[in-house]
Amino acid sequence: MLANRVEIWGHMFKSVAKYGPGVGVGIALAALAYFPTQGTRVPTLLVALLLGMAAAFILNQPAFKSGNDVLAKPLLRIGVALMGFRITISDLQILGWQPALIAMAATFGTLGLGYLAGRALFLPRATAFLTAASVAICGASAALAIATVLARRPNSQVERDVVATVATITILGTIAMVLYPAMCHYLNLPLIPSAVFLGATIHEVAQVVAASDLYGQAATPAATTVKMIRVAMLPIVIFGLMMILSLRDRTGLDDETHEATVPVFLLGFVAAIVVTNTGWLTHRGILALTQISNLCLVVSMVALGANTSIKGVMALGPQAVGALLVQTMIIAAISAAGIGMMIIMN
């Protein structure tokens, strides 16, 4: 009995010694990114990414590497899975079918046209899809989720690509966060169409909340709900991506064959949506789980930044930036067309 306890404590000590330093530094950097940016318009994920890249010389040392890898992958998947707790069917029902249709058209229209735009700019297939999906769904969070699937492919450079994508899309989303509310005011658009446009076009959930606050707090519920419709498309897009990759394997279009397994984090995402809409959790519990999701993504972003070199990001070239800019214009155009039709119909 005593020997078993000693063995257990020995394993625990070894695990702490192996993972503790990297995990501790990563969490400290995440806190440095998270707390000063709360209540401001500074993008937390971008700050976390930059801090991770700046601390790469520490986190890539043997004593820190194992802990950093834990934060980069398992914690990322947990954060994405917990995003499902943000989506409630009751909010979607209150909004009505027209805004929901606009949000879905913007998502899938941007996914298709944005992918073609990326390929036209000579981006690799994986990168073109990564950038299009990040614009179409929910910015950096979608990029991180899609990257976990694409990273399974042979010769994947998705970790380099996702860092460049996250950095660029966060900047574009911040610009849109300030510009779009001003445009809605200038064009004298009604409240609901303006809220729908903000939710259907801006990349990050936090950016949508900030933009609707700039427009007027009355627009926040509708804008956030439209944004969550786009977030709800994430499992559909990932399942579709997996089917396409599996088809390519079966038809021999790729050199190697890979079994198409459903990522556990995706099942967790769907389960979180189900649990949220059963009424089992209190509102406070849902908010707590959503906050945990945000924290997981911030910490994993630090680790992802540490695993990426500046040279690797620069090697991606201006094509990715150009693709993200075009894709941002595409989703704005589709959403504007939908808003115009909604105003005419009403």
ABEGO torsion letter per residue (X at the ends): XAAAAAAAAAAAAAAAAAAAAAAAAAAAAAAAAAAAABGBABBAAAAAAAAAAAAAAAAABAAAAAAAAAAAAAAAAAAAAAAAAABBAAAAAAAEAAAAAAAAAAAAAAAAAAAAAAAAAGBBAAAAAAAAAAAABAEAAAAAAAAAAAAABBGBAAAAAAAAAAAAAAAAAAAAAAAAAAAAAAAGBBAAAAAAAAAAABABAAAAAAAAAAAEAAAAAAAAAAAAAAAAAAAAAAAAAAAAAAAAAAAGABABBBBBBBBAAAAAAAAAAAAAAAGABBAAAAAAAAAAAAAAAAAAAAAAAAABBAAAAAAAEAAAAAAAAAAAAAAAAAAAAAAAAAAAAX
